[in-house]
Amino acid sequence: MGLLVNLIAIVLFGAFAGWLTARIMNLKTDFWGNVLIGIVGSVVGSVVLRLIGGPGVTGFNIYSLLVSVGGACLFTWLVRHFDSKKRKI
């Protein structure tokens, strides 16, 4: 039962982080798109912060939400940046 509750919490946390990112970066996504963006953002944000010596995602708290949203914004920017370069060729 604990694993199911954790999985639901991760999906909801990812969806909220993805939803915030979609508002900031002007994305048109559905619920599952928000979940995917939020989870990828958590990974990207954690990796970046650990590379510069800080803690990554630490649990279900405001700090982790900011890390996830920041990582998701960075990921979205990178995808847009490389996609626009590809289209110019």
DABELUR-V860528 format. One record per pair of residues at least 6 apart in sequence whose ideal C-beta (glycine too) atoms are under 8 Angstrom apart, sorted by the first residue. I is the first residue (numbers start at 1). J is the second residue. D is the distance in Angstrom with one decimal. If there is no record, write none. Layout:
BEGIN
i->{I/I}
j->{J/J}
d->{D/D}
END
This chain:
BEGIN
i->{9/10/11/13/13/13/13/13/14/14/14/14/14/14/14/14/15/15/15/15/16/16/16/17/17/17/17/17/17/17/17/17/18/18/18/18/18/18/18/18/18/18/19/19/20/20/21/21/21/21/21/21/21/21/21/22/22/22/22/22/24/24/25/25/25/25/27/27/27/29/37/37/37/38/38/40/40/40/41/41/41/41/41/41/41/41/42/42/42/42/42/42/43/44/44/44/44/45/45/45/45/45/45/45/45/45/46/46/46/46/47/47/48/48/48/49/49/49/50/56/57/57/57/58}
j->{60/39/35/38/60/64/65/68/34/35/36/37/38/39/42/68/31/34/35/38/34/38/65/34/37/38/41/42/65/68/69/72/29/33/34/35/36/37/38/39/41/72/34/38/65/69/27/34/37/38/41/69/72/73/76/28/29/33/34/37/69/73/72/73/76/77/33/37/76/37/72/75/76/68/72/71/72/75/68/69/70/71/72/73/74/75/57/64/67/68/71/72/71/71/72/74/75/56/57/67/68/69/70/71/72/74/56/57/67/71/56/71/70/71/74/55/56/67/56/67/64/67/68/64}
d->{6.3/7.3/5.5/6.8/5.9/7.8/7.4/7.5/7.3/4.5/7.5/7.7/3.3/4.3/6.9/7.5/6.0/4.7/4.7/6.0/7.8/6.8/7.2/7.9/7.5/3.5/5.7/6.9/5.9/3.9/5.3/6.1/6.7/6.8/3.1/5.9/6.9/3.7/3.5/7.8/7.1/6.4/4.8/7.7/7.7/5.0/7.0/7.8/5.5/7.0/6.2/5.4/3.9/5.7/6.5/7.5/5.0/7.7/6.1/6.9/7.2/6.0/8.0/5.9/4.7/7.5/7.7/7.4/6.8/6.5/5.0/7.5/7.2/5.7/6.2/7.4/6.5/5.6/4.5/6.3/7.4/4.0/2.6/7.4/7.9/6.0/5.1/7.4/6.9/4.3/6.3/7.9/6.9/3.6/7.0/5.8/4.8/6.8/6.9/3.9/5.6/7.7/5.1/2.6/7.4/7.3/2.8/4.9/6.4/7.0/7.2/7.8/7.9/6.5/6.8/6.6/5.2/6.2/5.2/6.3/4.4/5.4/6.6/5.5}
END
